[in-house]
Amino acid sequence: MSPFVFVLWIIFMCCATAVTLALLSGLGGRRRSQKAEAKLRADWAQSTAALREEVNALRARVATLEKIVTDPAAQLKTEIERLR
């Protein structure tokens, strides 16, 4: 085997190894990204549920405050205070 062919063979092996490693890490990267995406979706669902609960609690509080503000007795008291 001539030295030129030997050098070409070494270059070919290095390139083949680099391509193989890139393909293998790419497949592993996709698996990792799918796991990360699943975790993000679970976190997103959990935070969305917590926000929905908070919004429902705030709606209940606003409804209570609306009842207090629109109460005729409260309106009468406000008018009396304003007239003083």
Backbone as CSV, one residue per row, in Angstrom:
resi,resn,N_x,N_y,N_z,CA_x,CA_y,CA_z,C_x,C_y,C_z
1,MET,0.858,-1.158,0.000,0.000,0.000,0.000,0.912,1.231,0.000
2,SER,0.609,2.146,-0.882,1.445,3.349,-0.971,1.082,4.327,0.148
3,PRO,1.980,5.206,0.506,1.692,6.184,1.560,0.499,7.078,1.213
4,PHE,0.315,7.395,-0.063,-0.807,8.231,-0.470,-2.141,7.542,-0.194
5,VAL,-2.244,6.272,-0.527,-3.465,5.502,-0.280,-3.693,5.360,1.219
6,PHE,-2.620,5.173,1.968,-2.725,5.042,3.417,-3.293,6.329,4.031
7,VAL,-2.818,7.484,3.578,-3.313,8.778,4.077,-4.783,8.958,3.696
8,LEU,-5.135,8.599,2.467,-6.537,8.687,2.049,-7.423,7.774,2.899
9,TRP,-6.940,6.589,3.210,-7.689,5.653,4.035,-7.915,6.239,5.434
10,ILE,-6.911,6.861,6.014,-7.039,7.476,7.343,-8.051,8.626,7.290
11,ILE,-7.980,9.448,6.244,-8.931,10.560,6.105,-10.353,10.026,5.967
12,PHE,-10.530,8.977,5.169,-11.851,8.376,5.001,-12.394,7.849,6.328
13,MET,-11.565,7.182,7.101,-12.000,6.628,8.387,-12.388,7.750,9.361
14,CYS,-11.623,8.833,9.348,-11.950,9.968,10.228,-13.290,10.583,9.841
15,CYS,-13.511,10.739,8.547,-14.777,11.311,8.081,-15.950,10.388,8.401
16,ALA,-15.762,9.096,8.187,-16.823,8.136,8.486,-17.154,8.144,9.973
17,THR,-16.127,8.224,10.810,-16.352,8.280,12.257,-17.101,9.552,12.635
18,ALA,-16.727,10.679,12.054,-17.393,11.948,12.358,-18.861,11.912,11.950
19,VAL,-19.138,11.350,10.773,-20.524,11.262,10.303,-21.332,10.333,11.198
20,THR,-20.759,9.204,11.566,-21.454,8.255,12.437,-21.763,8.879,13.790
21,LEU,-20.793,9.560,14.372,-21.027,10.208,15.667,-22.084,11.306,15.558
22,ALA,-22.071,12.049,14.465,-23.068,13.102,14.272,-24.467,12.507,14.164
23,LEU,-24.588,11.411,13.431,-25.894,10.764,13.304,-26.378,10.215,14.640
24,LEU,-25.480,9.579,15.368,-25.869,9.011,16.656,-26.242,10.095,17.660
25,SER,-25.502,11.170,17.695,-25.834,12.244,18.635,-27.109,12.952,18.199
26,GLY,-27.356,12.996,16.899,-28.595,13.598,16.410,-29.808,12.811,16.848
27,LEU,-29.724,11.497,16.774,-30.838,10.667,17.223,-31.042,10.798,18.719
28,GLY,-29.966,10.810,19.462,-30.067,10.988,20.907,-30.592,12.364,21.257
29,GLY,-30.214,13.352,20.464,-30.697,14.709,20.690,-32.196,14.810,20.480
30,ARG,-32.702,14.097,19.496,-34.151,14.103,19.273,-34.876,13.455,20.440
31,ARG,-34.315,12.361,20.939,-34.947,11.714,22.094,-34.951,12.657,23.284
32,ARG,-33.823,13.322,23.484,-33.738,14.257,24.601,-34.720,15.402,24.410
33,SER,-34.831,15.888,23.187,-35.730,17.013,22.961,-37.184,16.585,23.124
34,GLN,-37.512,15.352,22.773,-38.874,14.869,22.979,-39.173,14.760,24.462
35,LYS,-38.205,14.289,25.241,-38.402,14.213,26.686,-38.538,15.608,27.270
36,ALA,-37.695,16.518,26.813,-37.759,17.895,27.312,-39.081,18.542,26.919
37,GLU,-39.537,18.267,25.704,-40.812,18.825,25.254,-41.966,18.259,26.075
38,ALA,-41.927,16.976,26.384,-42.976,16.378,27.210,-42.985,16.998,28.602
39,LYS,-41.803,17.245,29.155,-41.721,17.875,30.470,-42.262,19.296,30.414
40,LEU,-41.911,20.032,29.355,-42.420,21.395,29.207,-43.940,21.410,29.072
41,ARG,-44.478,20.449,28.325,-45.938,20.376,28.182,-46.605,20.078,29.522
42,ALA,-46.009,19.194,30.309,-46.569,18.882,31.622,-46.509,20.104,32.532
43,ASP,-45.381,20.811,32.510,-45.262,22.032,33.311,-46.266,23.078,32.849
44,TRP,-46.430,23.194,31.536,-47.368,24.159,30.977,-48.793,23.829,31.427
45,ALA,-49.162,22.561,31.366,-50.508,22.157,31.775,-50.729,22.436,33.253
46,GLN,-49.715,22.173,34.054,-49.829,22.407,35.492,-49.981,23.898,35.786
47,SER,-49.179,24.726,35.148,-49.276,26.167,35.397,-50.585,26.725,34.855
48,THR,-51.065,26.179,33.742,-52.346,26.623,33.197,-53.478,26.282,34.153
49,ALA,-53.439,25.101,34.730,-54.470,24.710,35.691,-54.432,25.614,36.920
50,ALA,-53.240,25.937,37.393,-53.119,26.823,38.554,-53.656,28.212,38.229
51,LEU,-53.370,28.702,37.041,-53.874,30.020,36.646,-55.389,30.011,36.496
52,ARG,-55.939,28.925,35.979,-57.400,28.831,35.863,-58.058,28.850,37.237
53,GLU,-57.472,28.144,38.192,-58.008,28.155,39.554,-57.954,29.561,40.138
54,GLU,-56.846,30.249,39.919,-56.701,31.608,40.444,-57.713,32.554,39.802
55,VAL,-57.930,32.419,38.497,-58.908,33.262,37.806,-60.303,32.994,38.343
56,ASN,-60.641,31.734,38.576,-61.960,31.408,39.124,-62.137,31.997,40.514
57,ALA,-61.091,31.941,41.340,-61.163,32.525,42.679,-61.341,34.039,42.589
58,LEU,-60.629,34.673,41.681,-60.758,36.122,41.511,-62.136,36.501,40.982
59,ARG,-62.694,35.689,40.105,-64.056,35.957,39.615,-65.062,35.887,40.756
60,ALA,-64.887,34.921,41.637,-65.788,34.810,42.788,-65.656,36.036,43.685
61,ARG,-64.439,36.508,43.890,-64.230,37.699,44.722,-64.849,38.934,44.081
62,VAL,-64.702,39.069,42.771,-65.291,40.213,42.071,-66.810,40.159,42.159
63,ALA,-67.382,38.976,42.030,-68.838,38.846,42.150,-69.299,39.273,43.538
64,THR,-68.549,38.888,44.564,-68.890,39.291,45.929,-68.797,40.804,46.077
65,LEU,-67.747,41.394,45.549,-67.598,42.846,45.623,-68.700,43.561,44.846
66,GLU,-69.108,43.013,43.715,-70.207,43.611,42.956,-71.498,43.577,43.759
67,LYS,-71.728,42.486,44.474,-72.927,42.401,45.317,-72.888,43.454,46.411
68,ILE,-71.709,43.648,47.013,-71.580,44.631,48.088,-71.804,46.040,47.542
69,VAL,-71.217,46.336,46.395,-71.322,47.681,45.830,-72.735,47.977,45.350
70,THR,-73.403,46.999,44.790,-74.753,47.227,44.262,-75.833,47.018,45.309
71,ASP,-75.457,46.762,46.530,-76.424,46.581,47.615,-77.122,47.915,47.878
72,PRO,-78.470,47.934,47.887,-79.190,49.194,48.107,-78.848,49.843,49.449
73,ALA,-78.649,49.066,50.475,-78.303,49.635,51.780,-76.947,50.327,51.708
74,ALA,-76.030,49.749,50.997,-74.712,50.363,50.843,-74.820,51.643,50.025
75,GLN,-75.692,51.645,49.026,-75.885,52.854,48.226,-76.487,53.967,49.074
76,LEU,-77.455,53.612,49.896,-78.076,54.594,50.772,-77.055,55.158,51.745
77,LYS,-76.226,54.299,52.317,-75.191,54.750,53.253,-74.210,55.685,52.551
78,THR,-73.865,55.364,51.321,-72.943,56.208,50.557,-73.564,57.580,50.290
79,GLU,-74.835,57.602,49.949,-75.506,58.876,49.705,-75.587,59.707,50.976
80,ILE,-75.867,59.081,52.091,-75.927,59.799,53.367,-74.562,60.375,53.696
81,GLU,-73.521,59.599,53.515,-72.166,60.084,53.794,-71.809,61.243,52.864
82,ARG,-72.251,61.171,51.644,-71.955,62.232,50.687,-72.685,63.525,51.059
83,LEU,-73.885,63.393,51.586,-74.660,64.573,51.972,-74.120,65.238,53.230
84,ARG,-73.409,64.556,54.058,-72.890,65.145,55.299,-71.846,66.092,54.964
